[in-house]
Amino acid sequence: MSADLIQALEMLGQGMLGIFVVLGVIALFVILMQKLGGGK
């Protein structure tokens, strides 16, 4: 049972890491768009 719990925690950690990576990429993209389209 503890093995399943550890596996679940690892999956949760990977999922959270993936979410943070996606949010980081989106944030960089938004900043880049603001710099390129600063005239608006």
C-alpha positions in Angstrom: 0.0 0.0 0.0 2.8 2.4 0.8 4.3 1.8 -2.7 1.0 2.9 -4.3 1.1 6.0 -2.0 4.6 6.8 -3.1 3.7 6.3 -6.7 0.7 8.6 -6.4 2.9 11.3 -4.7 5.4 11.0 -7.5 2.7 11.4 -10.1 1.3 14.4 -8.2 4.8 16.0 -8.1 5.4 15.5 -11.8 1.9 17.0 -12.5 2.6 20.1 -10.4 6.1 20.4 -12.0 4.4 20.3 -15.5 1.9 22.9 -14.5 4.6 25.3 -13.2 6.6 24.8 -16.4 3.5 25.6 -18.5 2.7 28.7 -16.4 6.3 29.8 -16.7 6.2 29.5 -20.5 2.9 31.4 -20.7 4.3 34.1 -18.5 7.4 34.5 -20.7 5.2 34.5 -23.8 3.0 37.3 -22.3 6.0 39.4 -21.3 7.5 39.0 -24.8 4.2 40.0 -26.4 4.0 43.1 -24.2 7.5 44.1 -25.2 7.0 43.5 -28.9 3.5 45.1 -28.9 4.3 48.0 -26.5 2.8 50.5 -28.9 -0.8 49.6 -28.1 
